[in-house]
């Protein structure tokens, strides 16, 4: 019975760590979207995608969305 308690604690810690990382990345993406300007209605679109699809939306935004921001010289 003691092995079950130890493995459960490690598994719970792993899930909590994963959840915390996802929450931090999701929050970073939402704040980054709100702070920058995008072409056309890109800000609203990216915000809705990241807000309603936290894991997939954050991954998409970090891989493609950041390149679609308006850059001022």
Buried (B, 14 or more C-beta within 10 A) or exposed (E): EEEEEEEEEEEEEEEEEEEEEEEEBBEBBBEBBEEBEBEEEBBEBBBEBBEEBBEEBBBBBBEEBEEBBEEEE
